[in-house]
Amino acid sequence: MRIPITDVTPESERAVVIGWINEVRDLGGLAFYILRDRTGFLQVTIVKKKAPEAVIAAAKEASRESVVRVTGTVKATEKAPGGRELIPETFEIISRAESPLPLDVSEKVPAEIDTRLDNRYLDARRPRVAAIFQIRSAVTHAISNLFYEEGFTNITTSKIVAAATEGGTELFPLAYFEKEAFLNQSPQLYKQMMMAAGFEKVYEIAPIFRAEEHNTTRHLNEATSIDVEISFADHNDVMDLLERVIVRAYTSVAESCGPALEALGAEFEIPNTPFPRITYAEAIDIAALSIEEEIGYGDDLSTAAERAIGEEMGEHYFITDWPTEIKPYYAMPYEDEPSICKAFDLMHPRMELSSGAQRIHEHDLLTTQIAAKGLSPESFSFYLQPFRYGMPPHAGWGLGMERLIMTMLDLPNIREAVLFPRDRHRVTP
Ligand code: AMO
C-alpha cells in the first residue's frame, strides 16, 4: 500500500511510495532521486553496486517529473531531507515526463510569472505555490464555518444577468440568445432581494466579473467575492462581522496551516480588533498633508493617498461616512446629513479589501438615488419591486478573497492567489 511521503520516518522499516521525481543527482557509483508528493520530499538512494539490475535500468529511464513507484527499505541518515532515505528494491515508472520540461519545478531556474501561469499545473507542483492554495482552501473553510455558526444561509445566485450592479461600466457582454445579458459584477441585487425573501442572513463565495481595462498587480477580471447581507442590521453591525471574519481567517491559517506557511516563508500577526475607524473626511485630511498630488473632499482615494493613510492607520482599518455622491446608489444616506452615507471600506495599506454599507430599504428613496446616478430605474424594476412589499432594513459587504490572501501572505501579485487568473491579456489556461 502506498503511504504519503511525510509518513516515511527513520523508524519505518519498509515503504511503498508514489511520487514525482523532483531532482536527480547521479554521482557515478551512487544516484539520488528526490521524490515529491503533496506531503513532502524523500530521497531514494541507489548504490549501483548493490541495487537490483531492474532498479538501475528503470531509474536510468526515469526523467525529472515522471511519476514513479518505489518500494524499499528505510534507513536513517542525517544527510537526507527528513533524516531518512529509501533503498529501493523495485522502481517502476508509472507515467514518464517528456524532456525538456516547460518549467523547472525544482525552482533552480527562475521563471517569469507569465511562464509560470502558462504552465500552472507544473508551477503548482512547487510546494511554495501549492501552499498558497492550501491556505486559500483553509480560509474558505474557516469563513464558511463562522457563517454557519452565526446562522447564515449559503446562497448561490446567477452570474448571468440583464443589468449592471455597480454602475453602467465595467461589464462583460454575453451572447445570450436574442437577449442582452452580462456576466455579473456582484451578487449585490440578489443578496438584497433575499432580505425581502426573509432569509435574514445570507452569504455567497463566488466569482464576480469586472471588465476593468487596467492591468495591475491587484486587479483581476474574474475575482472571488465573499458577500454577506444581514437584515435588521446597520453598517456598524456588519463592520463588526467583517472584523470577526478577518480574525477567524488569520487565526485558522495560523492554527491549521503551519507547514504551508513554512513552505511559503510567510509570517503574520493576527490582527487586533476593533480595527480603527476613521471618516472619509479625516482620511482626506491625512492624505492632503502627506501626498504631493492635489486631493480634496469628494475625490476618490488614489493609490498614493491610500498608501499615505495606511502608513498612519496600520494594517486593517475602516474608512466610514463617505460622500453619498461617490458611493453606489444603494448606500443609505444619514437621515440628518444626506450628503454623507453609511458606507465603509475596509482598508489595508496595500489596497482596499472590502466595501459595504447599510442599504437603502425604502423604494422611493432608492428609485431617486438610481436616477441621481444617471441610471434608469426601469432597467432595475426586478430589483426595485421587492422594496414595495416589505423590505426589512439591512446591511452587508463584499470582501475580495484574492486580496485577503494576498495581503495575509504578503504576495507581490494578486495572480499568485488565483489558480487560473483572468486578466486583460489572459484567458487560457
Ligand atoms: P466592490 O466593487 O468594492 O463592492 O467590491 C468588493 C471587493 O471585491 C474585491 N474586488 C476585486 N478584487 C480583485 N480584482 C477586481 N477587479 C476586484 N473588484 C472588486 C475587492 C473589493 O473591495 N456590491 C459591493 C459590495 C457590497 O457593498 O456588499 C461591491 O461589489 O476586495
Boltz pocket constraint, residues with backbone or C-beta under 6 A from the ligand:
constraints:
  - pocket:
      binder: B
      contacts: [[A, 166], [A, 185], [A, 186], [A, 187], [A, 188], [A, 210], [A, 212], [A, 218], [A, 219], [A, 220], [A, 221], [A, 223], [A, 224], [A, 225], [A, 227], [A, 228], [A, 346], [A, 352], [A, 353], [A, 354], [A, 355], [A, 356], [A, 357], [A, 396], [A, 397], [A, 398], [A, 399], [A, 400], [A, 401], [A, 402], [A, 403]]
      max_distance: 6.0
